[in-house]
Amino acid sequence: MKLKKLRKISRRNALQLIAAFTGTAMLPSMSFSQPNKALDRINEITKGLGATESDIYLDLPEIAENGNQVKVSFEMDSPMTESDHVKTVYILADGNPSPNVAKFYFTPEMGSCSATTRMRLSKTQNVYLLAENNNGQFLMTNAKVKVTIGGCGG
Amino acid sequence: MSSIKPRVKVPKEVSIDEIVEIKTLIRHPMHSGRMKDADGQTIPRQIINFFSAKFNGKDVFKMDLEPSISTNPYIVFQYKAKESGTFDFEWIDDSGEKYSISKKMAVS
């Protein structure tokens, strides 16, 4: 009889503990996100002109199990001639300590505008691609990557 | 630092106007300046910050790398073959150290 009573109390305690724990665990995710560093950077690069949302092929995993090695590929439709080509492409990540990831310089010699690299993502976040044409026009797209284990150290 | 060795994959023979894929990889720790070692000391930033590819001396592709690029940077890009020649690849790291490699490509 005594044993049964003890067990009952401990279970209630356990439930209370679980409730308290989930409560605190949910707090950080409820607090609102900080200003978007990547969008600020895009504003800075385009000198406030902004970029047109465009249909650029940006290949990123939906879920990255390891944030240390996230493969990113992109391909843009461009004739890549002297008079009409993509000049630079920026990859930006809004959740990393610094939004800059990479800047690619393309030339008409390349015949196509596509590249692949691997990057680090510290947490679940949006990855932005910003492209500048030789005539100064900006295009952009973005994709969300869920990161299971972050990859920025610290 | 002879331990850092670049590797590049360039097709040896291609036909004219073919778009070829160039794959590059360099062994480099890419210390972002945020990691800590076993003693809790911050490892200073040491990354490859620039990559360039030239064909017969002419600029083809360049890239600025930031600390957000993974260890052992892997870069793939494309090139439209027009004439036979040599690719020169170069990586530069924060200390100013340069690593380079050349590859020949025959175009028919």
Contacts between the chains, C-beta under 8 A, distances in Angstrom:
chain1	res1	chain2	res2	distance
A	68	B	70	6.0
A	68	B	71	7.1
A	69	B	70	5.0
A	69	B	71	7.8
A	70	B	70	7.6
A	73	B	76	7.8
A	80	B	80	7.9
A	93	B	68	6.3
A	96	B	68	5.2
A	97	B	34	6.4
A	97	B	67	7.8
A	98	B	66	6.5
A	98	B	67	6.6
A	98	B	68	6.8
A	100	B	66	4.5
A	100	B	68	6.9
A	101	B	66	5.6
A	101	B	68	4.3
A	101	B	69	6.7
A	102	B	63	6.2
A	102	B	64	6.5
A	102	B	65	5.9
A	102	B	66	6.2
A	102	B	68	7.6
A	102	B	69	6.1
A	103	B	63	6.8
A	103	B	64	4.1
A	104	B	61	7.4
A	104	B	62	7.7
A	104	B	63	5.2
A	104	B	77	7.8
A	105	B	61	6.7
A	105	B	62	3.9
A	105	B	63	6.8
A	106	B	61	6.8
A	107	B	59	6.1
A	107	B	60	5.9
A	107	B	61	6.8
A	109	B	55	6.9
A	109	B	58	6.8
A	109	B	59	7.8
A	109	B	60	4.9
A	109	B	79	6.7
A	109	B	80	6.7
A	110	B	60	6.3
A	110	B	61	6.3
A	110	B	77	6.6
A	110	B	78	5.7
A	110	B	79	5.6
A	110	B	80	6.4
A	111	B	19	4.8
A	111	B	78	6.4
A	111	B	79	6.7
A	111	B	80	2.7
A	112	B	19	5.5
A	112	B	78	4.9
A	112	B	80	7.4
A	114	B	77	7.3
A	114	B	78	5.7
A	115	B	61	7.9
A	115	B	63	7.9
A	115	B	75	7.1
A	115	B	76	6.2
A	115	B	77	4.7
A	115	B	78	7.8
A	116	B	74	7.5
A	116	B	75	7.3
A	116	B	76	3.8
A	116	B	77	7.8
A	117	B	63	7.8
A	117	B	69	6.5
A	117	B	73	6.9
A	117	B	74	6.1
A	117	B	75	5.2
A	117	B	76	7.3
A	118	B	69	7.2
A	118	B	70	4.2
A	118	B	73	7.4
A	118	B	74	5.1
A	119	B	68	5.2
A	119	B	69	5.6
A	119	B	70	5.9
A	120	B	32	7.2
A	120	B	67	7.8
A	120	B	68	5.1
A	120	B	69	7.1
A	120	B	70	5.6
A	121	B	68	7.8
A	151	B	70	7.6
A	152	B	32	6.5
A	152	B	34	5.8
A	152	B	68	7.7
A	153	B	32	6.3
A	153	B	34	4.6
A	153	B	35	3.5
A	153	B	36	6.9
A	154	B	34	4.6
A	154	B	35	7.2
A	154	B	36	7.3
